[in-house]
Amino acid sequence: KLLAMLNKESTELVVNALKVIACIAEAPEGRKKLLESVDQIERYINHRLPNLAKHAQIAAKVIKWMP
């Protein structure tokens, strides 16, 4: 359901969802699960709103991080 929030029109909701996703990805189990959906997150990396793009970059980076 959290990933579904990325499809909402509210920028504030999408930014907050990306922040939560980044937090979940800090745990190995969360990172493994979210890796399947990283493409959905990466589509926001070049978004016209800098704040949204920034949090998409952070979330994608945390998800792709390898120990």
C-alpha positions in Angstrom: 0.0 0.0 0.0 2.9 2.3 0.6 4.1 2.0 -2.9 0.6 2.8 -4.1 0.9 6.2 -2.5 3.6 7.1 -5.1 0.8 7.2 -7.6 -1.2 9.9 -5.8 -1.4 13.5 -7.0 -0.5 15.0 -3.7 3.2 16.0 -3.8 3.4 16.1 0.0 2.0 12.6 0.2 4.5 11.2 -2.4 7.5 12.9 -0.6 6.4 11.5 2.7 6.0 8.0 1.2 9.5 8.2 -0.2 10.9 9.2 3.2 9.2 6.2 4.8 10.4 3.9 2.0 13.9 5.1 2.6 13.6 4.3 6.3 12.2 0.8 5.6 15.0 0.1 3.2 17.6 0.7 6.0 16.7 -2.9 7.2 18.0 -5.7 5.0 14.5 -7.3 4.8 13.0 -4.1 3.7 15.7 -3.4 1.2 15.3 -6.8 -0.3 11.5 -6.4 -0.7 11.7 -2.8 -2.1 14.4 -3.8 -4.6 11.6 -5.3 -6.7 9.9 -1.9 -6.9 12.9 0.4 -7.3 11.9 1.3 -10.9 8.7 2.8 -9.5 10.7 5.0 -7.2 13.4 5.9 -9.8 10.8 7.5 -12.1 10.7 10.4 -9.7 14.5 11.1 -9.7 14.2 13.6 -12.5 10.9 15.2 -11.3 10.5 18.9 -11.9 10.0 19.5 -8.1 13.5 19.4 -6.5 12.2 18.2 -3.1 10.4 15.2 -4.7 13.4 14.3 -6.9 15.8 14.6 -3.9 13.8 12.1 -1.8 13.4 9.7 -4.7 17.2 9.8 -5.1 17.7 9.1 -1.5 15.2 6.2 -1.4 16.7 4.6 -4.5 20.2 4.9 -3.1 19.3 3.3 0.2 17.4 0.5 -1.6 20.3 -0.3 -3.9 23.0 -0.1 -1.2 25.0 -3.3 -0.8 27.0 -4.1 2.3 
